């Protein structure tokens, strides 16, 4: 049975998004009833702007990383009883108008993870990705597919839908931008069903940085590969912890 749309949460991790937060929340409100924002320790006026909107907000006292925000989103969605959670970024590189595409994919009820892909099809209105980001994405996506027997076309798109009951099986702990490597490794080990849907490729701000030394593409490659290798080695432990209460498993 397909979930009622009221059982779908829309969640957005944000960090210093004062330039876009108002527009994104306005547009998201057209397509989503329940919205959660994880403010990852913003140091600009983002918290003040969030207070003007009727959305749930979890605020980190300090910046803890994209992966930590994703962990909080998945836990909150499950705790609050949602069957699905759709995640999108707040930098206007994900279009709220594409949320209904994820809802339709959810209603097909044939996947546990619905992953947006900026490379599944080429659109005439797609932006060109920065060369280093395209190269790293392509290399790592190929390596993830080879290691985990997936057929992904985009391993890094944050526009996704997650079945919350399936996420309970995972033990996610990576806090940084390498979070997808641990996520894909655990998803593969637990035999979660993955389907990609195409989303538009948008790059509005070519100057956005990763921080923490990750603007160097070779540093990112090393980090992603190390995290994938570690996650694959640790994945068998999921079988030991899957049936245990969280207080014991963690």
N, C-alpha and C positions, 0 to 999 in steps of 0.2 A: 504494500500500500504506500502511495506517495505521501510525503509529509504535507500537512497544512502549511501554507505560506507563513502563518503566524509563528511557526516553529523554526523559522530561519532567522538567524542573527547576522547582521552586517557589521563587521569589525574593521577598524582602521588603526594601525599603529602610526603615531605621529612623533616627530621631533623637530622643533623649531620650524613649524609650517605656517607662520603668520601670513605669508603671502598667498596661501591657497586655501587655508582651512575653511574660511567662510564660504567660498564658492563650492568647495567639495561637499560640505555638509548640506548646503542648500540643494544641490543637485541630487545627492544621495537620498534626501528626504522624499523625493518624488517616487523612488523605486523601492525603498526599504522602510518598514515600520519601526523595527527595533535596531538601534545603532549603538555600538560600543566603541569608544575611543580609548586607546592606551597611549597616554602621554608619557613618553619615555624621558622625563626629566627636562622638558623644554626650558630654555633659558631666555626665550623671547616672550612676546605677548600671547603666545598660543593658549596658555591656561585661561587668561582673561577672556579671550574670544570664545573658548569652549563653554564658558559659563553662561553665555548668551543663548546656547542651544539646548534643546530638550533631548540630550543624549546621555547615556551612562558613560562615566569617565573613571578610569583607573589611572592614577598618576604615580609614576616612579619618582622617588625623592631625588634620584640622580640618574644619569643616562646609563642604562644597563645593556643596551644593544637590541638589534632587531630580533634576534632569536629569542631573547627573554620576553619581548613583547608578544611574540607568536605563542610562546608557551602559556602566557597569561590568558591570551585570547581563547585558546583551546580549552583550558581549565574552566574559565568563566562560562563559556558556552555550555559545557557539560553540566556544571554546577547549577546553572540557571534553567536547565531542562530543555535546551534547544536541540532539535534533531540534527540541524545543519548550521554551519557558520561559513559565511562568505567573507573572505578577506580581500582588501584592496589597499593600495598606497594612497597617500594624501598629496603627492607632488604633481597631480594632474596628468600622470602618465597612464592612469587607468580611468576609463570613461564610465561614470555611473550609468549611462544609458545601456551599457552592456550587462548590467546586473540581471535583467530578465533572461538573458541567454543562459546564465548559470542556474536560474530558477527552473527553466525548462529542462536543462540537463539533469537537475536534481529530481524532477518529476518523472524522469525515465526510470529512476530507481535501479540502475545497473552498474553503479560505481560507488566507491567509498571516498575517492578523491577526484575532483573535477578540476583540472589544472589548465589555466589559461596559457595559450602559446602565442607568442608574437612572431613565430616563424613557421607555423603550421601551413599557412597560406600567405601569399604576397598580395597586399592590397595596394591600390593605386595611391591611397592617401597615407600609407605607412611612411614613417620617418626613417631615415638611415640611422642605424645605431652607430655610436662611436666605435671606431675600428677596434680598439683594445677590448671593449666590452663584448662586441660581437665575437671576436676571436676566442676570448676566455669562455664565453657561453658555449660556443661550438665545441671546443676541446673538452670541457667538463661534461657537457651533455652526452657527447660520444662515449666518454669514459664511464659515466654513470650507466648508460645503456649496456655497455659491454660487461660491466661488473655485476649488474643487477638484473640483466635480461629484460629491461624496459625497452620501450620504443618511443621515448620522449623526443620532442623537437625543441623543447625549451625547459631546461632544468631549474631556471631561476625566476620565472615570473611569479610575482606575489599575488596576482589575481587568481584566487582559488576558492573552491568550496570543499569543505571537509565534513564527513559524516561523524558526528561527535562520538557515537558509540564505538566506531572503529578506532578513533584516536585514543580511547582508554587503554588500548593494548600497547601503546608506545610509551617509552620512558625518555622523553626529550630533555636535553640538558645543555645544548650548545646555545650560547647567548648572542653570538655575533652573526655576521653576514654569511658565515659558513653553515648556518642552521640547516639549509636545504639538503646538505650532504648527509647529515645524520637522519633527517626526516626520510629521505628517499631510501636509505639503507634499511631503516627499521620498517618502513612501509613494504619494501620488497620481501623482507624476511617474514613478515606477518601475512604475506599473500593478500595485501589489500588491493582492491580493484581500482585501476587508474584509467581515466579517460581525459584526453585533452580536447579543448574547444578553442577555436581561433579568437584572438583579441587583437585589436589594433595596436601596432607598434608606434609608441609616442615617446619622443625625447624633447622635452620643452627646455630643459636647462642643461646644456652641455658642460657646465662648470660644477655641477654637483659632485661632491667628493665622498669617498668612503670613510676617510679618516683612519686613524690608527695605523698609518703606514701602508694601507691597502690600495692607495691610488696607483702604486706600481703594479702592473699586471702580473709580473712574474711572482711577486709576493702573494698576490691573490691566488694564483695557480697553486703555489706550494701549500697555502693554507687549505684550500678546497681539497686537494689531493690527500693531505695528511688527515683531515677530518673524515673524509670518505673511508680511508683505510682503517682508521680507528673505529669508526662506526660499524664497519663490516665485521671487524674482529669482535666487537662487543655485542653484536646483534643476537648471537645464540643465547645470551643471558635473558632475553625477553621470554623465552619459554619457561625459565625458572621463576620469573616474577609475574607472569601474566595472571596467574590465579591467586596471587597474594594480595592482601590489603596494601594500600599505598604506604601505610606507616611501616610495614615490614619490608616491602619491595624497595623502598627508597633508602 
